[in-house]
């Protein structure tokens, strides 16, 4: 899906393009060769950002350009409405960089997206990269192709920084990535871990998927179930961090991942993944060993 939208689509639509982050990352995307069809900021229609036309509404931008995918940098209080607007305008995919979105409006926006068959990735997503084709958002900063290369390993990560770190490591190890996806580090993401792995596994170049999981939530258990039920037909290698937090009270913050009183420890997640047949790594050295054992092209 993502490869198709980047290869054959008319270009990316950027919501919140006139804001500080939107302007910066729009420039980075343009400089790296990404096609930007339009920007959307209510009240700024008729202006331009880096030569990209700005519209007041997503519907106007879609009618003028035919854009099918969006990167959203809308501010927190406006982000949920921006996602709902994008879905109702017929977009197939919205990747959401916005942070600190109020929970109830966000849940309503996800329901609107589901009803309109719009895939949402995020919030707090660093973005998605298809090396050699393009990216939605700005993993890799202003020099992505120095950091990522095409190859057979898909990457799905709850951490944006670790998505890029693993992508760079996979390149230095001699492989490369098919699709690199940061799903976002909050509990209520549009595309949970298992769905993200299923999506990346469907890419034509993917021969294995590398997963980065964290403390909090049940997403890794859902991934284990998906693998056990054979909904994912390529090998999965997983690195789940935060074992030290298992001995701490749920209310005590540990790292950047939010912790919830759900009774699921990292140890339990690792056990479930192993039981399902996932190759679990405790370090990047073990990640490399597992990938090497798959005899990837």
Backbone torsions as a table, in degrees:
resi	resn	phi	psi	omega
1	UNK	NA	-50.9	-176.0
2	UNK	-67.2	-43.7	178.0
3	UNK	-59.6	-44.3	-179.5
4	UNK	-60.2	-44.6	-178.0
5	UNK	-65.3	-35.6	-179.2
6	UNK	-78.7	-34.9	-177.4
7	UNK	-78.1	-40.7	-171.4
8	UNK	-113.5	-8.1	-177.9
9	UNK	-72.4	162.4	179.8
10	UNK	-75.6	-6.6	-179.5
11	UNK	132.7	169.0	-173.9
12	UNK	-92.2	141.6	174.1
13	UNK	-99.7	133.8	-176.8
14	UNK	-115.0	112.1	176.7
15	UNK	-85.7	133.5	-176.1
16	UNK	77.9	28.8	-174.5
17	UNK	-66.7	-22.1	-177.0
18	UNK	-87.2	-6.4	176.5
19	UNK	-78.3	171.6	-176.6
20	UNK	-58.6	-51.5	-178.7
21	UNK	-68.2	-39.5	178.9
22	UNK	-61.8	-44.4	178.6
23	UNK	-62.3	-44.9	-177.7
24	UNK	-61.9	-51.6	-173.9
25	UNK	-75.7	-27.1	172.8
26	UNK	-62.0	-41.9	177.7
27	UNK	-63.3	-44.4	179.0
28	UNK	-61.0	-42.1	179.6
29	UNK	-64.2	-43.8	179.3
30	UNK	-61.8	-43.5	-178.3
31	UNK	-66.3	-25.2	179.2
32	UNK	-90.5	1.7	175.1
33	UNK	99.1	3.8	178.4
34	UNK	-72.4	137.6	177.6
35	UNK	-83.6	120.9	174.7
36	UNK	-107.4	117.0	-177.3
37	UNK	-81.7	-37.6	-173.4
38	UNK	-166.1	161.8	169.7
39	UNK	-119.0	157.2	178.3
40	UNK	-133.6	121.6	170.4
41	UNK	-145.1	117.3	179.9
42	UNK	-55.0	131.5	179.9
43	UNK	88.1	-7.8	-178.9
44	UNK	-111.5	11.8	179.0
45	UNK	-57.6	139.9	-179.0
46	UNK	95.9	-12.0	177.5
47	UNK	-91.7	-177.5	178.6
48	UNK	-137.3	152.5	171.4
49	UNK	-130.6	115.2	-177.4
50	UNK	54.6	34.9	179.4
51	UNK	83.1	0.6	180.0
52	UNK	-93.2	127.8	-178.2
53	UNK	-68.8	142.1	-179.7
54	UNK	-110.4	136.3	179.7
55	UNK	-118.5	160.5	179.1
56	UNK	-77.3	-31.7	-176.5
57	UNK	-133.6	158.0	176.6
58	UNK	-65.9	-39.5	-180.0
59	UNK	-58.2	-41.7	178.0
60	UNK	-64.7	-42.1	-179.2
61	UNK	-65.3	-41.7	179.3
62	UNK	-66.0	-42.3	179.0
63	UNK	-61.5	-35.9	-177.0
64	UNK	-82.3	-30.9	-170.9
65	UNK	-120.5	-22.0	-176.4
66	UNK	76.9	15.4	-179.1
67	UNK	-57.6	143.0	-178.4
68	UNK	-118.0	-8.5	-177.5
69	UNK	-139.1	152.0	-177.1
70	UNK	-137.4	150.7	167.1
71	UNK	-111.9	126.7	-172.7
72	UNK	-108.7	120.4	174.4
73	UNK	-115.9	21.8	-177.9
74	UNK	-60.0	147.5	178.8
75	UNK	-64.3	160.3	-172.1
76	UNK	-50.1	-47.3	-175.6
77	UNK	-70.5	-17.4	-178.0
78	UNK	-107.5	-9.2	-170.4
79	UNK	-65.6	-41.7	-179.3
80	UNK	-62.3	-45.1	177.9
81	UNK	-63.3	-35.3	179.6
82	UNK	-65.0	-41.0	178.9
83	UNK	-66.8	-44.0	178.3
84	UNK	-61.5	-41.4	178.8
85	UNK	-62.2	-43.1	179.9
86	UNK	-62.8	-42.7	179.3
87	UNK	-64.4	-43.7	-178.6
88	UNK	-69.0	-21.8	177.4
89	UNK	-84.4	-1.8	174.3
90	UNK	97.9	10.4	178.9
91	UNK	-68.7	147.0	179.3
92	UNK	-87.4	-26.8	-172.8
93	UNK	-147.1	134.4	172.7
94	UNK	-132.6	122.9	174.9
95	UNK	-103.0	129.2	-169.0
96	UNK	-114.3	115.3	177.0
97	UNK	-87.0	-22.8	-173.5
98	UNK	-54.6	146.5	-179.1
99	UNK	-120.8	162.8	175.4
100	UNK	56.7	39.8	177.7
101	UNK	-76.4	130.4	176.4
102	UNK	-53.8	137.1	-168.7
103	UNK	-65.9	-48.4	-174.9
104	UNK	-63.5	-47.6	175.2
105	UNK	-59.3	-35.0	-179.7
106	UNK	-64.9	-44.1	179.2
107	UNK	-63.0	-38.1	176.5
108	UNK	-64.4	-39.6	178.7
109	UNK	-63.8	-40.1	178.2
110	UNK	-63.3	-36.7	177.7
111	UNK	-66.2	-40.6	175.7
112	UNK	-61.0	-42.5	179.7
113	UNK	-63.0	-42.6	179.1
114	UNK	-61.6	-43.1	-179.1
115	UNK	-64.4	-26.4	-177.3
116	UNK	-103.8	13.8	177.4
117	UNK	55.9	41.6	178.1
118	UNK	-108.0	122.7	177.7
119	UNK	-78.4	127.1	177.2
120	UNK	-113.1	129.5	174.1
121	UNK	-117.1	125.7	-175.5
122	UNK	114.6	-169.0	12.8
123	UNK	-78.8	-176.0	-175.7
124	UNK	57.0	26.7	177.9
125	UNK	-83.5	132.9	174.4
126	UNK	-70.9	-25.0	177.9
127	UNK	133.1	-172.0	-177.4
128	UNK	-130.3	138.2	179.0
129	UNK	-125.1	132.8	167.2
130	UNK	-115.9	93.7	-173.3
131	UNK	-54.9	135.8	-178.2
132	UNK	85.3	-8.9	-178.5
133	UNK	-119.3	-54.2	-178.8
134	UNK	167.2	-175.3	179.3
135	UNK	-148.4	156.1	173.7
136	UNK	-115.5	111.0	-168.7
137	UNK	95.7	-163.8	-173.0
138	UNK	-134.4	46.8	166.8
139	UNK	-57.8	136.3	-177.9
140	UNK	90.4	-1.1	176.3
141	UNK	63.3	-136.7	-175.1
142	UNK	-91.4	1.1	178.3
143	UNK	-135.6	60.3	-172.7
144	UNK	-64.1	-34.8	-173.3
145	UNK	-79.4	-6.6	168.1
146	UNK	-79.8	-16.5	-174.2
147	UNK	-107.7	-28.2	-174.4
148	UNK	-124.4	150.4	177.6
149	UNK	-140.1	151.1	178.1
150	UNK	-64.0	146.7	179.2
151	UNK	179.8	-169.6	-169.3
152	UNK	-92.6	-1.7	-173.3
153	UNK	-102.4	116.8	171.0
154	UNK	-82.3	148.9	-179.8
155	UNK	-128.5	128.1	175.4
156	UNK	-129.9	121.7	-171.8
157	UNK	-135.1	141.1	172.6
158	UNK	-77.1	-17.0	179.1
159	UNK	-108.8	127.9	178.2
160	UNK	-66.1	-44.4	179.9
161	UNK	-62.1	-41.0	-179.8
162	UNK	-73.2	-26.0	174.0
163	UNK	-59.4	-47.7	179.8
164	UNK	-70.0	-38.9	178.5
165	UNK	-59.7	-45.9	179.9
166	UNK	-67.5	-37.0	176.7
167	UNK	-60.5	-42.2	178.0
168	UNK	-66.4	-39.7	179.2
169	UNK	-65.2	-44.1	180.0
170	UNK	-59.6	-36.4	176.8
171	UNK	-66.6	-46.0	-179.0
172	UNK	-65.8	-24.8	178.0
173	UNK	-79.4	-6.6	173.5
174	UNK	103.3	8.1	179.2
175	UNK	-107.2	-90.3	-173.9
176	UNK	124.3	170.1	-172.7
177	UNK	-119.3	147.4	175.5
178	UNK	-83.5	-57.6	176.8
179	UNK	-138.8	132.9	176.5
180	UNK	-114.7	121.2	-173.3
181	UNK	-128.5	128.7	170.6
182	UNK	-101.6	113.4	-173.4
183	UNK	-85.9	-12.2	-178.4
184	UNK	104.1	148.0	-172.6
185	UNK	-103.0	16.8	179.2
186	UNK	-101.5	162.5	-177.7
187	UNK	-63.8	-41.3	-173.6
188	UNK	-98.4	76.4	-179.9
189	UNK	-92.4	153.7	-179.9
190	UNK	-68.8	-35.5	178.3
191	UNK	-123.9	100.1	179.4
192	UNK	-66.8	172.0	-172.8
193	UNK	-55.1	-50.2	-177.0
194	UNK	-61.6	-43.1	178.6
195	UNK	-64.8	-38.7	178.4
196	UNK	-63.0	-41.5	178.8
197	UNK	-66.3	-42.4	176.7
198	UNK	-58.7	-42.9	-178.7
199	UNK	-64.3	-47.2	-178.6
200	UNK	-68.4	-35.8	179.7
201	UNK	-63.2	-24.9	-179.1
202	UNK	-78.8	-10.8	179.5
203	UNK	-64.1	144.5	-173.6
204	UNK	-63.3	-25.0	-178.4
205	UNK	-93.7	-12.5	-172.4
206	UNK	-72.5	126.2	174.5
207	UNK	-116.9	-12.6	175.5
208	UNK	-161.2	155.6	178.7
209	UNK	-122.2	130.5	177.0
210	UNK	-102.3	126.3	-174.1
211	UNK	-116.8	138.6	172.3
212	UNK	-116.9	115.5	-179.3
213	UNK	-112.0	169.4	-174.5
214	UNK	-140.4	172.7	171.2
215	UNK	-66.5	158.4	179.2
216	UNK	87.1	147.0	174.5
217	UNK	73.4	-179.7	-177.0
218	UNK	-119.1	15.1	-172.8
219	UNK	-61.8	-37.3	179.9
220	UNK	-67.8	-32.6	175.7
221	UNK	-66.6	-39.5	176.6
222	UNK	-64.5	-37.2	176.5
223	UNK	-64.7	-43.2	178.0
224	UNK	-58.3	-42.0	179.1
225	UNK	-63.9	-41.5	179.9
226	UNK	-62.9	-40.0	178.0
227	UNK	-67.6	-44.6	-179.3
228	UNK	-62.0	-34.9	179.8
229	UNK	-84.8	2.8	176.9
230	UNK	61.9	33.0	172.7
231	UNK	-79.1	-11.2	178.3
232	UNK	-120.2	120.9	-170.3
233	UNK	-106.2	18.8	173.2
234	UNK	-125.2	157.8	178.4
235	UNK	-61.5	145.6	178.7
236	UNK	-120.7	130.0	173.4
237	UNK	-112.9	130.0	-175.3
238	UNK	-128.7	139.2	172.3
239	UNK	-122.5	115.0	-178.7
240	UNK	-113.7	119.8	-175.1
241	UNK	-103.6	164.3	176.6
242	UNK	106.5	18.4	-178.3
243	UNK	-59.1	-33.6	-179.0
244	UNK	-63.0	-25.7	-179.3
245	UNK	-74.7	-11.8	-178.7
246	UNK	-61.6	-27.2	-176.7
247	UNK	-91.0	0.6	-177.0
248	UNK	-99.7	154.3	175.2
249	UNK	-60.8	146.0	-178.2
250	UNK	-58.1	-33.2	-175.9
251	UNK	-76.2	-10.6	-177.3
252	UNK	-86.8	121.5	179.5
253	UNK	-59.8	143.5	178.4
254	UNK	-144.0	105.2	-175.4
255	UNK	70.0	-161.7	-176.0
256	UNK	-92.0	-13.9	-177.8
257	UNK	-77.2	130.2	178.6
258	UNK	-64.8	140.5	-179.8
259	UNK	-108.7	141.0	-177.8
260	UNK	-126.8	153.1	-179.6
261	UNK	-82.1	62.5	-177.2
262	UNK	-104.1	-2.2	175.7
263	UNK	74.0	10.6	-179.8
264	UNK	-102.6	115.6	179.9
265	UNK	-90.0	162.1	174.9
266	UNK	-62.8	-37.5	177.8
267	UNK	-58.5	-41.9	178.4
268	UNK	-66.8	-38.2	177.6
269	UNK	-62.3	-45.8	-179.7
270	UNK	-61.7	-42.5	179.5
271	UNK	-63.0	-42.4	179.9
272	UNK	-64.3	-41.7	179.3
273	UNK	-64.3	-44.3	178.7
274	UNK	-62.0	-43.5	-179.4
275	UNK	-62.3	-29.4	-179.6
276	UNK	-81.4	-8.9	-179.9
277	UNK	100.7	8.6	176.7
278	UNK	-77.1	140.4	176.0
279	UNK	-83.3	109.6	-173.8
280	UNK	-97.7	132.1	-179.2
281	UNK	-114.9	141.6	176.2
282	UNK	-95.4	-9.7	-178.0
283	UNK	-154.9	167.9	176.8
284	UNK	-67.2	-26.3	175.5
285	UNK	-63.2	-40.7	178.0
286	UNK	-71.8	-33.0	174.4
287	UNK	-57.5	-48.5	-179.6
288	UNK	-60.7	-42.2	-179.3
289	UNK	-63.4	-42.6	178.7
290	UNK	-63.5	-44.4	179.2
291	UNK	-63.3	-40.5	179.2
292	UNK	-62.4	-36.0	-179.7
293	UNK	-69.6	-13.0	180.0
294	UNK	-85.2	-7.3	-179.4
295	UNK	53.5	50.7	-179.6
296	UNK	-70.3	151.2	178.3
297	UNK	-69.1	NA	NA
